[in-house]
Amino acid sequence: MAGNKEKESTLTGLQKAAILLIALGPERSALIFKHLKEEEIEDLTLEIANTRSVTPQAKEEVINEFYGVCLAQQYIAEGGISYAKELLEKALGNEKALDVIGKLTASLQVKPFEFIRKTEASQLLNFIQDEHPQTIALILSYLNPGQAALIISALPPDRQSDVAKRIALMDRTSPDVIKEVEKILESKLSSLVNQDYTIIGGVDAVVDILNTVDRSTEKHIMETLEIDEPELADEIRKKMFVFEDILLLDDRAIQRVLRDVDNSDLAIALKGANEEVQTAIFNNLSKRLALMIREDMEFMGPVRMKDVEEAQQKIVNTIRRLEDASEIVISRGGGDEIVV
């Protein structure tokens, strides 16, 4: 028995994954495959095909290990590594708990500030509003966009753009820096930090936040960035509303936009649009005009992607201009409902 246990403990991660999927059966395995990358599916399929037989002991060991890891992940998300260790010791025993935690700390990527993400935005604002803008930017980069949007909207106007700029310009943050911030905020934050350099912030992060804040906050931040960091502001603005987001507009707004759009630009823009966007636009054109646009798209033949993007950007600019003039409303969720 001891010899078998020693052999099973030398299984690779890929072998363990294959054994687990075999044990789960084809239906449950198929559901898991939906969440994997193509190369991961190929590797697992090959490993499963090469697995001739699995001993009951090996299957039991892999399932128990998987169960322990699932428990640990749940406990870590609820209260950090110390909390997880305490509960795992009660559930699995001290030795097994240490083994599971040891494996996780080497491979599991647990995001810093886990505890803060479960805190009410109003409480969090009171807790961090007097911190340095760089510290606030670091924390907001780890929050979901909705929570970060509530906090940045409640900051003083002069701090909003400063924090937004720092998030956009943030690239890689040393784990030592994150640890120092967590040490200062230790009563609120998780105690586990991934030892790899963590990529956070960036333009996409601030775009997610700005797409969620109210329009006045977004406008103030963007106007300030256009003065302080014009190139950064331009990069952010281009990502804030893309052509496919026209689906966020209701029919009346789409019709208003189309009145200001050149038909030739519309035909080129639609050449690179997905079917859902094309349908939304054609449904808001007259039958005669829709037929004419379709014919133009067919007769113009292949179009350079650069020309398509330029035409789509013209329409996006029209949408933003009309929104600034309060002629249309872009539905952003979280308070953008219209009261008639």
Secondary structure as GFF3:
##gff-version 3
##sequence-region A 1 340
A	DSSP	alpha_helix	2	9	.	.	.	ID=ss1
A	DSSP	alpha_helix	13	24	.	.	.	ID=ss2
A	DSSP	alpha_helix	26	33	.	.	.	ID=ss3
A	DSSP	alpha_helix	38	50	.	.	.	ID=ss4
A	DSSP	alpha_helix	56	92	.	.	.	ID=ss5
A	DSSP	alpha_helix	94	107	.	.	.	ID=ss6
A	DSSP	three_ten_helix	116	118	.	.	.	ID=ss7
A	DSSP	alpha_helix	121	128	.	.	.	ID=ss8
A	DSSP	alpha_helix	133	142	.	.	.	ID=ss9
A	DSSP	alpha_helix	145	154	.	.	.	ID=ss10
A	DSSP	alpha_helix	157	169	.	.	.	ID=ss11
A	DSSP	beta_strand	172	173	.	.	.	ID=ss12
A	DSSP	alpha_helix	175	184	.	.	.	ID=ss13
A	DSSP	beta_strand	198	199	.	.	.	ID=ss14
A	DSSP	alpha_helix	203	210	.	.	.	ID=ss15
A	DSSP	alpha_helix	215	228	.	.	.	ID=ss16
A	DSSP	alpha_helix	230	240	.	.	.	ID=ss17
A	DSSP	three_ten_helix	243	248	.	.	.	ID=ss18
A	DSSP	alpha_helix	251	259	.	.	.	ID=ss19
A	DSSP	alpha_helix	263	271	.	.	.	ID=ss20
A	DSSP	alpha_helix	275	282	.	.	.	ID=ss21
A	DSSP	alpha_helix	287	299	.	.	.	ID=ss22
A	DSSP	alpha_helix	305	324	.	.	.	ID=ss23
###
